[in-house]
């Protein structure tokens, strides 16, 4: 049998529990994977709590989409992947498990030197950051303001933007400044007077902004500092974007991602794996929990633990 984490009602972390499911089998176009690490993402907690609207629960609902592991079976019609290969995956329905079945297009070989935890940390954060930067056409000559720069999405956005020639200012608590400087960003503390601190850090002006915080302060500061409001994007307050005249990518947005945006999200993982292998990208790992302790992992997520939280079967 396969062990997995699920919930049968919306609520706090305590609704998460371990279930047993039949052994996984790879169908056509699919790959079966023994999970070595699963990434814990904020969206997992939002769906579990009901904060992000989803369909009614009619059977145990499994949790998680990102992970890393080793292929145990390859389905008919799958090329380029083999049994025994270390891989990274996204788009899974229930990555909090000791085994999963994933569509082959969502599975990528894991280079030597990239740990399972690092691989499990990529999917949602790097896909979101990469697609957002591409959609906003961030590049040389830009000064980018990233709100919540020390989070997983923020750190990915900082690194991609720096690699692409932009100057980056990132908000965080002062305790996280050292990490942001190491990634190439100019850190500024959030809180009263934020706009003035950003102006001091970037006297040349800010041309583009990404809100990964979801606070009124982040939105108002972006609107005040960025002349072209179509170069402001929120990843959290999607429902408010149209009224503010800014853009939104997921995060509760009523507008679905375009085919091009979906393609950028898919492209992000193999790009990042290559950068990791070349030591040109950094993943900050946080607390690691056993699969059975998924509720504690969600409590750590809600408490704002530093670094990427992972589950290990």
Rosetta blueprint (number, residue, H / E / L):
1 X L
2 X E
3 X E
4 X E
5 X E
6 X E
7 X E
8 X L
9 X L
10 X L
11 X L
12 X L
13 X H
14 X H
15 X H
16 X L
17 X E
18 X E
19 X E
20 X E
21 X E
22 X L
23 X L
24 X L
25 X L
26 X L
27 X L
28 X L
29 X L
30 X E
31 X E
32 X E
33 X E
34 X E
35 X E
36 X E
37 X E
38 X E
39 X E
40 X L
41 X L
42 X H
43 X H
44 X H
45 X H
46 X H
47 X H
48 X H
49 X H
50 X L
51 X L
52 X L
53 X L
54 X L
55 X L
56 X L
57 X L
58 X L
59 X L
60 X L
61 X E
62 X E
63 X L
64 X L
65 X L
66 X L
67 X E
68 X E
69 X E
70 X E
71 X E
72 X E
73 X E
74 X E
75 X L
76 X L
77 X L
78 X L
79 X L
80 X L
81 X L
82 X L
83 X L
84 X L
85 X L
86 X E
87 X E
88 X E
89 X E
90 X L
91 X L
92 X L
93 X L
94 X L
95 X L
96 X L
97 X E
98 X L
99 X E
100 X E
101 X E
102 X E
103 X E
104 X H
105 X H
106 X H
107 X E
108 X E
109 X E
110 X L
111 X L
112 X L
113 X L
114 X L
115 X L
116 X H
117 X H
118 X H
119 X H
120 X H
121 X L
122 X L
123 X H
124 X H
125 X H
126 X H
127 X H
128 X H
129 X H
130 X H
131 X H
132 X H
133 X H
134 X H
135 X H
136 X L
137 X L
138 X L
139 X L
140 X L
141 X L
142 X L
143 X E
144 X E
145 X E
146 X E
147 X E
148 X L
149 X L
150 X L
151 X L
152 X H
153 X H
154 X H
155 X H
156 X H
157 X H
158 X H
159 X H
160 X H
161 X H
162 X H
163 X H
164 X L
165 X L
166 X L
167 X E
168 X E
169 X E
170 X E
171 X E
172 X E
173 X L
174 X H
175 X H
176 X H
177 X H
178 X H
179 X H
180 X H
181 X H
182 X H
183 X H
184 X L
185 X L
186 X E
187 X E
188 X E
189 X E
190 X L
191 X L
192 X L
193 X L
194 X H
195 X H
196 X H
197 X H
198 X H
199 X H
200 X H
201 X H
202 X L
203 X L
204 X L
205 X L
206 X E
207 X L
208 X E
209 X E
210 X E
211 X E
212 X L
213 X L
214 X L
215 X L
216 X H
217 X H
218 X H
219 X H
220 X H
221 X H
222 X H
223 X H
224 X H
225 X H
226 X E
227 X L
228 X L
229 X H
230 X H
231 X H
232 X E
233 X E
234 X E
235 X L
236 X L
237 X L
238 X H
239 X H
240 X H
241 X H
242 X H
243 X H
244 X H
245 X L
246 X L
247 X E
248 X E
249 X L
250 X L
251 X L
252 X L
253 X L
254 X L
255 X L
256 X L
257 X L
258 X L
259 X H
260 X H
261 X H
262 X H
263 X H
264 X H
265 X H
266 X H
267 X H
268 X H
269 X H
270 X H
271 X H
272 X H
273 X H
274 X H
275 X H
276 X H
277 X H
278 X L
279 X L
280 X L
281 X L
282 X L
283 X L
284 X L
285 X E
286 X E
287 X E
288 X E
289 X E
290 X E
291 X H
292 X H
293 X H
294 X H
295 X H
296 X H
297 X H
298 X H
299 X H
300 X H
301 X H
302 X H
303 X L
304 X L
305 X L
306 X L
307 X L
308 X E
309 X E
310 X E
311 X E
312 X E
313 X L
